[in-house]
Amino acid sequence: MTEEKKYTVLFIDDDTFLRDMYLVKFKERGLDVIACAGAQEALRVLEEGGKPEVVVLDMVMPAMDGLTFLETLKTKGLVPEAVRIVLSNQNDGPDMEKAKALGVKGYILKADTIPSQVVEEIISVADRVLQKR
């Protein structure tokens, strides 16, 4: 049996209930989690030296939306090797395409997926992308 790779996940969502629930779900799977209430808090974490392998973000957040956050990561060169995954209820085609153009490797719709499936999908995308490197 092969040992699973443990990842550090930066999880960004302004919904406290979802953030806390996913924190538990990720930890149950042996992942390290840095949970942030918004994109600006996540940027501070990254600018202070946070080095997650996986960044999971919502698209609709106050102060700074997911696309602006992704653009800022690119502009500032923050965690360029991190796997970016969107977890959102927004399924707007143009926004999905723009997110993919900004390096998003997975786009999961919250409403269509139960939390345990979300965690498994995030691990699956991370495994696929990081093993190719």
N, CA and C of each residue as an Amber inpcrd file, in Angstrom:
protein
   399
   0.8410000  -1.1850000   0.0000000   0.0000000   0.0000000   0.0000000
   0.8870000   1.2490000   0.0000000   0.5900000   2.1820000  -0.8930000
   1.3810000   3.4050000  -0.9550000   0.8370000   4.4310000   0.0270000
   1.7590000   5.1940000   0.5870000   1.3390000   6.2280000   1.5270000
   0.8680000   7.4400000   0.7470000  -0.2870000   7.9730000   1.1550000
  -0.8240000   9.1470000   0.4930000  -0.0050000  10.3770000   0.8050000
   0.1210000  11.2270000  -0.1860000   0.8120000  12.5000000   0.0090000
  -0.0940000  13.4190000   0.8210000   0.4630000  14.0070000   1.8530000
  -0.2880000  14.9860000   2.6270000   0.0110000  16.3570000   2.0650000
  -1.0230000  17.1440000   1.8830000  -0.8710000  18.4830000   1.3410000
  -1.2140000  19.5250000   2.3960000  -0.6570000  20.7100000   2.2120000
  -1.1170000  21.8690000   2.9580000  -2.0670000  22.6160000   2.0370000
  -3.2770000  22.8390000   2.5200000  -4.3290000  23.4690000   1.7380000
  -4.6230000  24.8480000   2.3110000  -4.6080000  25.8590000   1.4570000
  -5.0830000  27.1840000   1.8160000  -6.5280000  27.2400000   1.3630000
  -7.4580000  27.3080000   2.3150000  -8.8880000  27.2700000   2.0190000
  -9.4840000  28.6440000   2.2770000 -10.0780000  29.2440000   1.2490000
 -10.5880000  30.6050000   1.3390000 -12.0830000  30.6210000   1.0610000
 -12.8510000  30.9840000   2.0810000 -14.3020000  31.0990000   1.9250000
 -14.8140000  32.0230000   3.0090000 -15.6800000  32.9540000   2.6440000
 -16.1970000  33.9120000   3.6180000 -17.3220000  33.3370000   4.4810000
 -17.8270000  32.1640000   4.1450000 -18.8850000  31.5210000   4.9220000
 -18.2600000  30.7510000   6.0870000 -18.4870000  31.2380000   7.3040000
 -17.8700000  30.6430000   8.4920000 -18.2530000  29.1800000   8.6610000
 -19.5240000  28.8510000   8.4620000 -19.9810000  27.4650000   8.6270000
 -19.2420000  26.5430000   7.6600000 -19.1930000  26.9190000   6.3840000
 -18.5070000  26.0830000   5.3830000 -17.0230000  25.9800000   5.6730000
 -16.4210000  27.0990000   6.0370000 -14.9820000  27.1050000   6.3290000
 -14.6730000  26.1460000   7.4770000 -15.4560000  26.2210000   8.5490000
 -15.2290000  25.3420000   9.6970000 -15.4810000  23.8780000   9.3470000
 -16.5330000  23.6180000   8.5730000 -16.8510000  22.2410000   8.1900000
 -15.7310000  21.6440000   7.3270000 -15.2560000  22.4120000   6.3430000
 -14.1860000  21.9010000   5.4850000 -12.8760000  21.7540000   6.2420000
 -12.6420000  22.5960000   7.2120000 -11.4580000  22.4660000   8.0610000
 -11.4490000  21.0830000   8.7070000 -12.5860000  20.6690000   9.2370000
 -12.7150000  19.3460000   9.8560000 -12.5350000  18.2500000   8.8050000
 -13.2000000  18.3890000   7.6640000 -13.1330000  17.3630000   6.6130000
 -11.7030000  17.1710000   6.0960000 -10.9950000  18.2770000   5.8710000
  -9.6060000  18.1700000   5.4040000  -8.7340000  17.4950000   6.4560000
  -8.8960000  17.8960000   7.7060000  -8.0790000  17.3130000   8.7740000
  -8.3750000  15.8280000   8.9440000  -9.6210000  15.4120000   8.7580000
  -9.9690000  13.9900000   8.8310000  -9.2080000  13.1770000   7.7800000
  -8.8740000  13.8180000   6.6630000  -8.1280000  13.1430000   5.5830000
  -6.6230000  13.3270000   5.7290000  -6.1960000  13.9290000   6.8400000
  -4.7770000  14.0650000   7.1060000  -4.1000000  15.2500000   6.4420000
  -4.8900000  16.2030000   5.9810000  -4.3300000  17.3770000   5.3280000
  -4.1240000  18.4980000   6.3380000  -3.0910000  19.2860000   6.1130000
  -2.8850000  20.5010000   6.9010000  -3.6900000  21.6020000   6.2340000
  -4.3340000  22.4390000   7.0360000  -5.2160000  23.4620000   6.4760000
  -4.9120000  24.8250000   7.0690000  -4.8730000  25.8110000   6.1930000
  -4.8400000  27.2120000   6.5860000  -6.1700000  27.7760000   6.0910000
  -7.0600000  28.1440000   7.0060000  -8.3830000  28.6270000   6.6290000
  -8.4170000  30.1460000   6.7160000  -8.9180000  30.7750000   5.6630000
  -9.0000000  32.2400000   5.6110000 -10.4300000  32.6610000   5.2730000
 -10.8590000  33.7660000   5.9010000 -12.2180000  34.2610000   5.7230000
 -12.3850000  35.0840000   4.4480000 -11.3020000  35.3780000   3.7670000
 -11.4040000  36.1470000   2.5420000 -10.0750000  36.2070000   1.8150000
 -10.1270000  36.7500000   0.6170000  -8.9450000  36.8040000  -0.2380000
  -7.8500000  37.6940000   0.3370000  -8.2260000  38.7990000   0.9660000
  -7.2110000  39.6930000   1.5150000  -6.4460000  39.0250000   2.6610000
  -7.1640000  38.2820000   3.4980000  -6.4960000  37.5370000   4.5770000
  -5.5600000  36.4840000   3.9810000  -6.0070000  35.8120000   2.9290000
  -5.1850000  34.7900000   2.2780000  -3.9260000  35.4110000   1.6730000
  -4.0580000  36.5770000   1.0790000  -2.8800000  37.2550000   0.5280000
  -1.8690000  37.5780000   1.6220000  -2.3550000  38.0220000   2.7770000
  -1.4450000  38.3040000   3.8950000  -0.6840000  37.0410000   4.2970000
  -1.4020000  35.9210000   4.3930000  -0.7730000  34.6500000   4.7520000
   0.3350000  34.3120000   3.7530000   0.0430000  34.4670000   2.4790000
   1.0170000  34.1350000   1.4350000   2.1900000  35.1090000   1.4240000
   1.9020000  36.3860000   1.5980000   2.9650000  37.3920000   1.6120000
   3.8780000  37.2350000   2.8330000   3.3480000  36.6260000   3.8980000
   4.1460000  36.3840000   5.1060000   4.8680000  35.0450000   5.0570000
   4.8230000  34.3810000   3.8990000   5.6120000  33.1710000   3.7270000
   4.8480000  31.8660000   3.6960000   3.5210000  31.9050000   3.7380000
   2.7320000  30.6750000   3.6260000   3.0050000  29.9970000   2.2950000
   3.2070000  28.6680000   2.3190000   3.5420000  27.9220000   1.1020000
   2.6440000  26.6960000   0.9220000   1.3400000  26.9130000   0.7260000
   0.4690000  25.7540000   0.5140000   0.7340000  25.0970000  -0.8380000
   0.5090000  23.7950000  -0.8970000   0.5940000  23.0990000  -2.1860000
  -0.7020000  23.2570000  -2.9740000  -1.8120000  23.5140000  -2.2410000
  -3.1310000  23.6110000  -2.8510000  -3.8290000  24.8670000  -2.3360000
  -4.4230000  25.6260000  -3.2520000  -5.2250000  26.7960000  -2.8900000
  -6.6480000  26.5340000  -3.3710000  -7.5930000  26.5190000  -2.4210000
  -9.0080000  26.3050000  -2.7360000  -9.7410000  27.5950000  -2.4000000
 -10.4710000  28.1370000  -3.3790000 -11.1180000  29.4190000  -3.1500000
 -12.5190000  29.4790000  -3.7080000 -13.3020000  30.3280000  -3.0670000
 -14.6330000  30.6550000  -3.5460000 -14.4800000  31.7680000  -4.5790000
 -15.4500000  31.9120000  -5.4590000 -15.3970000  32.9810000  -6.4490000
 -16.0660000  34.2520000  -5.9410000 -17.1440000  34.0960000  -5.1580000
 -17.9110000  35.2440000  -4.6960000 -17.5730000  35.5000000  -3.2350000
 -16.7960000  36.5640000  -3.0030000 -16.3990000  36.9550000  -1.6520000
 -16.4180000  38.4730000  -1.5730000 -16.6840000  39.0100000  -0.3850000
 -16.6600000  40.4700000  -0.2490000 -15.2230000  40.9950000  -0.3400000
 -15.0980000  42.2580000  -0.6380000 -13.8180000  42.9740000  -0.7090000
 -12.9920000  42.5730000  -1.9360000 -12.7570000  41.2820000  -2.1540000
 -11.9860000  40.8270000  -3.3170000 -12.5520000  39.4880000  -3.7760000
 -13.0060000  39.4380000  -5.0210000 -13.5770000  38.1800000  -5.5210000
 -12.4780000  37.2090000  -5.9400000 -12.8890000  36.0050000  -6.2730000
 -11.9290000  34.9550000  -6.6020000 -11.0660000  35.2620000  -7.8150000
 -11.6610000  35.8530000  -8.8570000 -10.8750000  36.1690000 -10.0540000
  -9.8140000  37.2260000  -9.7570000 -10.1900000  38.2330000  -8.9760000
  -9.2140000  39.2670000  -8.6090000  -8.0940000  38.6560000  -7.7710000
  -8.4560000  37.7390000  -6.8710000  -7.4500000  37.0500000  -6.0650000
  -6.4860000  36.2740000  -6.9660000  -7.0250000  35.5200000  -7.9110000
  -6.1780000  34.7500000  -8.8290000  -5.2700000  35.6640000  -9.6520000
  -5.8130000  36.7870000 -10.1170000  -4.9990000  37.7470000 -10.8650000
  -3.8810000  38.3120000  -9.9890000  -4.1910000  38.5800000  -8.7170000
  -3.1930000  39.1130000  -7.7920000  -2.0950000  38.0920000  -7.5280000
  -2.4720000  36.8120000  -7.3770000  -1.4530000  35.7700000  -7.2080000
  -0.4910000  35.7730000  -8.3820000  -1.0510000  35.8620000  -9.5800000
  -0.2150000  35.8440000 -10.7870000   0.6800000  37.0800000 -10.8530000
   0.1040000  38.2500000 -10.6290000   0.8510000  39.5060000 -10.7000000
   1.9970000  39.5420000  -9.6950000   1.7160000  39.0810000  -8.4690000
   2.7210000  39.1280000  -7.4050000   3.6430000  37.9120000  -7.3990000
   3.3320000  36.9220000  -8.2300000   4.1650000  35.7190000  -8.2790000
   4.0920000  34.8920000  -7.0010000   2.9430000  34.9160000  -6.3520000
   2.7830000  34.1710000  -5.0970000   2.4140000  32.7120000  -5.3720000
   3.0380000  31.8130000  -4.6980000   2.8510000  30.3520000  -4.7920000
   2.5330000  29.8860000  -6.2210000   3.4560000  30.1470000  -7.1490000
   3.1890000  29.7830000  -8.5390000   3.0310000  28.2790000  -8.7640000
   3.6110000  27.4720000  -7.8800000   3.5250000  26.0150000  -8.0370000
   2.2660000  25.4200000  -7.4030000   1.5310000  26.2120000  -6.6190000
   0.3520000  25.6850000  -5.9300000  -0.7580000  25.3520000  -6.9180000
  -1.4370000  24.2500000  -6.6440000  -2.5860000  23.8470000  -7.4490000
  -3.7660000  24.7160000  -7.0280000  -4.3760000  25.3830000  -7.9890000
  -5.5080000  26.2700000  -7.7120000  -6.8070000  25.5540000  -8.0750000
  -7.7440000  25.5480000  -7.1180000  -9.0300000  24.8890000  -7.3140000
 -10.1280000  25.8280000  -6.8330000 -11.1510000  26.0160000  -7.6590000
 -12.2910000  26.8410000  -7.2790000 -13.3790000  25.9350000  -6.7060000
 -13.9480000  26.3590000  -5.5820000 -15.1050000  25.7040000  -4.9680000
 -16.1540000  26.7880000  -4.8210000 -17.1630000  26.7760000  -5.6870000
 -18.0970000  27.8890000  -5.7410000 -19.4770000  27.4300000  -6.1770000
 -20.4730000  28.2470000  -5.9080000 -21.8100000  28.0210000  -6.4580000
 -21.9790000  28.7500000  -7.7790000 -21.0100000  29.5420000  -8.1430000
 -21.0670000  30.2890000  -9.3920000 -20.5950000  29.3890000 -10.5280000
 -21.4680000  29.1700000 -11.4910000 -21.0940000  28.3190000 -12.6230000
 -21.1890000  29.0720000 -13.9410000 -20.8240000  30.3440000 -13.8920000
 -20.8220000  31.2090000 -15.0630000 -19.6980000  30.7920000 -16.0090000
 -20.0370000  30.4480000 -17.2290000 -19.0640000  29.9730000 -18.2080000
 -17.8690000  30.8880000 -18.4120000 -18.0880000  32.1890000 -18.6890000
 -16.9400000  33.0850000 -18.8940000 -16.0270000  33.1770000 -17.6730000
 -16.6100000  33.2020000 -16.4740000 -15.7780000  33.2500000 -15.2700000
 -14.9900000  31.9550000 -15.0980000 -15.6170000  30.8310000 -15.4340000
 -14.9070000  29.5500000 -15.3450000 -13.7270000  29.5470000 -16.3110000
 -13.9400000  30.0470000 -17.5080000 -12.8730000  30.0890000 -18.5060000
 -11.7520000  31.0350000 -18.0740000 -12.1280000  32.1850000 -17.5260000
 -11.1170000  33.1340000 -17.0650000 -10.3110000  32.5180000 -15.9160000
 -10.9980000  31.8060000 -15.0040000 -10.3050000  31.1460000 -13.8910000
  -9.3100000  30.1220000 -14.4320000  -9.7210000  29.3490000 -15.4170000
  -8.8150000  28.3560000 -16.0070000  -7.6200000  29.0390000 -16.6700000
  -7.8600000  30.1880000 -17.3130000  -6.7690000  30.9330000 -17.9310000
  -5.7950000  31.4630000 -16.8790000  -6.2880000  31.6350000 -15.6550000
  -5.4370000  32.1020000 -14.5550000  -4.8160000  30.9400000 -13.7740000
  -4.9110000  29.7330000 -14.3170000  -4.2120000  28.5970000 -13.7310000
  -5.0340000  27.6570000 -12.8810000  -6.3490000  27.8370000 -12.8380000
  -7.1950000  26.9410000 -12.0430000  -7.2230000  25.5580000 -12.6960000
  -6.9600000  24.5270000 -11.8960000  -6.9090000  23.1510000 -12.3970000
  -8.1710000  22.3530000 -12.0980000  -9.0370000  22.8880000 -11.2280000
 -10.2810000  22.2100000 -10.8950000 -11.3470000  23.2270000 -10.5470000
 -12.5890000  22.9390000 -10.9290000 -13.7000000  23.8470000 -10.6660000
 -14.8420000  22.9890000 -10.1400000 -15.1250000  23.1040000  -8.8530000
 -16.1230000  22.2640000  -8.2020000 -17.3140000  23.1250000  -7.8040000
 -18.5140000  22.6840000  -8.1760000 -19.7240000  23.4030000  -7.7940000
 -20.2100000  22.8970000  -6.4370000 -20.3010000  23.8120000  -5.4700000
 -20.7160000  23.4610000  -4.1120000 -22.0700000  22.7630000  -4.0940000
 -23.0220000  23.2970000  -4.8450000 -24.3870000  22.7880000  -4.7970000
 -24.5220000  21.3720000  -5.3430000 -23.5750000  20.9600000  -6.1880000
 -23.6500000  19.6480000  -6.8370000 -22.8410000  18.5670000  -6.1380000
 -22.1430000  18.9140000  -5.0520000 -21.1850000  17.9820000  -4.4680000
 -21.2560000  18.0160000  -2.9510000 -21.3130000  16.8390000  -2.3280000
 -21.3140000  16.7970000  -0.8570000 -19.8760000  17.0110000  -0.3640000
 -19.7240000  17.5140000   0.8660000 -18.3850000  17.8670000   1.3610000
 -17.3440000  16.7630000   1.2570000 -17.6910000  15.5310000   1.5670000
 -16.6790000  14.4690000   1.4770000 -16.2290000  14.2620000   0.0290000
 -17.1470000  14.4260000  -0.9260000 -16.7750000  14.3280000  -2.3380000
 -15.8830000  15.4970000  -2.7550000 -16.1730000  16.6720000  -2.2080000
 -15.3550000  17.8490000  -2.5070000 -13.9130000  17.5860000  -2.0930000
 -13.7330000  17.0950000  -0.8790000 -12.3880000  16.8270000  -0.3700000
 -11.6860000  15.7880000  -1.2460000 -12.3900000  14.7310000  -1.6100000
 -11.7970000  13.6990000  -2.4660000 -11.4210000  14.2630000  -3.8350000
 -12.2570000  15.1220000  -4.3810000 -11.9620000  15.7330000  -5.6850000
 -10.7390000  16.6430000  -5.5910000 -10.6410000  17.4070000  -4.5130000
  -9.4880000  18.2910000  -4.3210000  -8.2060000  17.4670000  -4.2340000
  -8.2360000  16.3830000  -3.4780000  -7.0670000  15.5070000  -3.3600000
  -6.7280000  14.8890000  -4.7180000  -7.7440000  14.4710000  -5.4490000
  -7.5400000  13.8620000  -6.7540000  -6.8860000  14.8440000  -7.7350000
  -7.3870000  16.0750000  -7.7710000  -6.8090000  17.0890000  -8.6690000
  -5.3700000  17.3840000  -8.2540000  -5.1460000  17.5590000  -6.9650000
  -3.7870000  17.8390000  -6.4670000  -2.8280000  16.6990000  -6.8210000
  -3.2620000  15.4600000  -6.5810000  -2.4270000  14.3110000  -6.9190000
  -2.0810000  14.3060000  -8.4090000  -3.0790000  14.5080000  -9.2400000
  -2.8820000  14.4720000 -10.6960000  -1.9020000  15.5640000 -11.1440000
  -2.1080000  16.7740000 -10.6810000  -1.2680000  17.8990000 -11.1240000
   0.1340000  17.8020000 -10.5450000   0.2450000  17.5270000  -9.2690000
   1.5550000  17.5440000  -8.6160000   2.4090000  16.3380000  -9.0110000
   1.8030000  15.2210000  -9.3710000   2.5810000  14.0560000  -9.7830000
   3.1340000  14.2260000 -11.1930000   2.5610000  15.1410000 -11.9810000
   3.0670000  15.3930000 -13.3330000   4.3400000  16.2210000 -13.3050000
   4.6110000  16.8770000 -12.1760000   5.7760000  17.7800000 -12.0890000
   7.0430000  17.0360000 -11.7590000
